[in-house]
Amino acid sequence: MIDKINIKIVLLFCLVLFIGTSCHRASVPKPYGYFRLTVPDTAYTLYAGSEPFRFALSQNAQANVMPKEDGSLWLDIHYPTLNVTMHGSYFPIHKNLDLLTDEAIKFVYKHTTQATSIPEQAFVNEEQHVYGVFFHLQGNTASQFQFFLTDSVHHFFRASVYCECKPNADSLAPVYDYLEQDIKRLIESWQWEE
């Protein structure tokens, strides 16, 4: 009699254990979510300081110039709402245009390990004597956009844009789309001052 009761208790326990564990759903890992990024509307003002250039600057950006003793200068354009900074360097040309151009191109192609492609777009404004190349580094690169501008005689300017976060081209696509249009507007409006 005890054996029959023990067997029934063991079977009942197994049945309860089976029913209790079989009703749960298997956990499925959830994909990463990203914050929704909204880019601000923009208007432009003419940036014209004591530097040998001027351009259309987005009202969403802040320019900070740091002159150097040799006539060169650094220009940082910060977009606080996007957490992005464009770091630029201006150099007067002293028979070193080839060197400056080569260094700018080498700096772009240092990103080839992370870039999936690097399309180039030439810019020419004969009227203002502004010639340059815009590089769109595609993929998860530290700097998504770089460019250089020159008049081929006196002035040379190069810049690169950095987001202050881990690069992820998919989640930052709205920011990159906005910046690409903004930087192209800056390049197209660029003028040298004599």
N, C-alpha and C positions, 0 to 999 in steps of 0.2 A: 504494500500500500504506500509506503514511503517513497519507493522508487517511482511510482506513477505520479505522485504529487510533485516530486522533485523534477521529473521530466516535464510535467505541465508548467511548473514555475519557470524552468529554463526556457521552454518554448515561448511562454508568454513574455518573458524578459527579452528574448531575441526578437519577437514580433514588435514589441514596443520600441526597442532600439532601432529596428529597421524602419519603422514608420516615422520615428522622430528624426532620423538622419536623412531620409529620402525626400522630405518636403522642402528642403532648402535649395535655392537656385545657386548654380555655380557662379562664383564671382568672375566678372569680366573686367579687365582693366579698362579704364576710361581714357580717351585720348586727351592730350594736353589742351587746355583752353587758353586763349589769348585775349587780352583786353581789347575792346573795340577802340581803335584809334580814329579820332576825328581830326582832320587838319583844318586850321583856321582859314577863313577868307583872307585875302590879302590886298593891300593897296601899296603903291610904291612911291617913294620920295627920292629925290636926287641926293646922293651922297657926294658931297664935294667939300673935302677938308683941305688941309695944306699939302696933301700928298699929290704926286704928279698924275693922278687919274681921278675919274669920277664915274659913277654908275648908278643905276636904279637899285635902291635897297628896299627890301620888303619891310613894311612897318611891323612885321612879326619878328624882326631880327634886330640885333644890337651890334654895332661895329666898334671894335676896340683896336686902335693903332698903336704900335710900339716902334718908334723910330730907332735906328741904330746909327752909330757914329760914321760908318762908311757910306752913308747915303741909302742903304737898303732899309727895309722896314718889314715888320710883321703886321698882318691884318687878320684879326680873328672876327668872324661874323657868327654870333651865337643866336640860335633859335630857342629861347627858353621854354616855350610850350611844347616843343618837339624833342628837347634834350639833345640837340645836334649842334655841332660847331664846324664851321669851315675855317681851316687854318691856311692862310695865304702868306706868301713871301714876295716882296718886290725887290728887284735888283736893277740898278742902272747898268746898261751894257757898256763894257769897255773892251771891245774886240773879243768878247767871250760868249757870243750868242750860241755858238755850237756847243760849248761846254754846258751852258745853262739848259739848253734844249735837251741834250743827252742826259743830264742828271734828272730832269723832269720825267723823261720817258722811262729811265731806269727805275725811278721811284714808283711809277705806275706798275711796271712789270715785275716788281718784287712781290706782287699779290697773285701771281699766276698759280701758286700752289693751292689757293682757295677759290680763285675765280673760275667760273665755268666758261666764260668768254669775256673779251674786252673789246667791244665795238668802239670805233673812233669816229668822231664827227668833226670835220674841219669847219672853222668859222673864219669868214673873210668880210671885213668892212673896209673897203677901199677908201671911202670918204673920210673915215676917222683914223685910217692907218692902223687898224686892229686886226691881227692875224692870230689864230690860235687853233688848238685841238681840245675837244671835250672827250673824255674817256668815261664810259659807263661800265664799271666792273661788275659783272653779273655773278650771282652766287652769294655765298655767305662770307664776304670779304669785310675786313675791318673798315675800309674806305670804299664806299659805293661809287663816288664820283670824284674825278680829278680833272683838272684842265690847266692849260697855260696859255697866256696871251702875250703878244709882243708887237712892237712896231718895226722890228728888225733892225733898228738903228740905235735907239736910246733906252728903251724900256722893256722890262721882262717881268711878268707876274705869273706865279704858279700857285695852285690851291688844291687842297684835298678836303673832303667832307667826311666827318666821323660822327657816328651816333654813339652816345655815351651809354651803351648797353651791349650785351652779347649780340653779335650779328645774326639775324635770322631773316633772310630775304622774304620769306612768306609772310611772317607776321608784321614786318615793317613795310610791306608793299605800299600802303597808302602814304606813308611818310616819304618813301623814296619817289613816288610819283609826284608828290608836291614839290620836293626838293629839286627834282630834275627840271621841272618847269621854271622854278624860281631861279635856279642857277643859269639856265639858258637865257632867261630874261636879263640877268645881271651881265652875262657875256655880250648879248646883243646890244645892250645900252652902254657898254664900256667906251670911254673916251680918254685919251691921253691929254694931259695938261703940259704945256711947255713953260 
